[in-house]
Structure formats: structure tokens, C-alpha cells
Amino acid sequence: MTNDKKRVLVCTFVALGAGCFGAIAGSQISAWVYQQNCQQYLWGGKEICQAWVTPGALWQGSTTGFWVGEVLGAVLGGLTTQRGARGLGTGGRQGSRGAGEQRR
């Protein structure tokens, strides 16, 4: 297997893993936020409200979380597997000036 294929596989699995994590986290956060609106009802109404809003909140949060996780995971996977990574802050130039030196 070539290095390019390995890079694609790593990026794909990092993106999918981050997407799945984002879906779980997003659905939990969304369900919690939507259920906060049900706190104003009395005992019976609160449970009915929570049962009504939870499926939609889980769907919306998991969809949003999955896509956000996919994008961030793809960026992270791409950054970690890029070829010829250059030193940060040097602009990729060899022998660049140090922090205390100024250009004349």
C-alpha cells in the first residue's frame, strides 16, 4: 500500500471517528437544551413535553454534530498526515531570522 493511500485511510478514519463523537455529543447537548424549555410545566406536563421534544432534538443535534465533527476531523487528519511539514513560524525557509533579529 502506498503512502498516499495510507494517508487517505488515516484521514478518512479520523474524520469518521470525529464525526461519530460529534454526533453523540451534539445529540446530548441538543436534547439537554431542548428539555430546559420543559422545566416550566408541572410534573405531568414536563414529562410529556420532554417525550415530545427529545426525538427531534436528538436528530437535529446528531446531524449537526456529525457534520461539524467530520469537517474538523478531516482538517485534523489532513494536518497530521501532510507530507513535508515545515517548521511553524519559519515560513518554511531554512536559516530564517530568530525572534530577536529584525530585517533591515
ZIDA-V615656 format. One record per backbone hydrogen bond with DSSP energy under -1.0 kcal/mol. NH is the residue of the N-H (numbers start at 1). CO is the residue of the C=O. E is the energy in kcal/mol with one decimal. If there is no record, write none. Layout:
((NH CO E) (NH CO E))
This chain:
((6 2 -1.9) (7 3 -2.5) (8 4 -2.1) (9 5 -2.3) (10 6 -2.7) (11 7 -2.7) (12 8 -2.5) (13 9 -2.6) (14 10 -2.4) (15 11 -2.4) (16 12 -2.6) (17 13 -2.4) (18 14 -2.5) (19 15 -2.3) (20 16 -2.5) (21 17 -2.3) (22 18 -2.6) (23 19 -2.2) (24 20 -2.1) (25 21 -2.7) (26 22 -2.9) (27 23 -2.1) (28 24 -2.0) (29 25 -2.4) (30 26 -2.5) (31 27 -2.4) (32 28 -2.1) (33 29 -2.4) (34 30 -2.6) (35 31 -2.2) (38 35 -1.0) (39 36 -1.2) (41 38 -1.3) (46 42 -2.7) (47 43 -1.4) (48 44 -1.8) (49 45 -2.6) (50 46 -2.5) (51 47 -2.4) (52 48 -1.7) (53 49 -2.4) (54 50 -2.0) (57 53 -2.2) (58 54 -2.8) (59 55 -2.2) (60 56 -2.7) (61 57 -2.7) (62 58 -2.4) (63 59 -2.2) (64 60 -2.3) (65 61 -2.8) (66 62 -2.3) (67 63 -2.0) (68 64 -2.4) (69 65 -2.5) (70 66 -2.5) (71 67 -2.2) (72 68 -2.5) (73 69 -2.7) (74 70 -2.5) (75 71 -2.2) (76 72 -2.6) (77 73 -3.0) (78 74 -2.4) (79 75 -2.4) (80 76 -2.1) (81 77 -1.4) (90 87 -1.1) (93 90 -1.3))
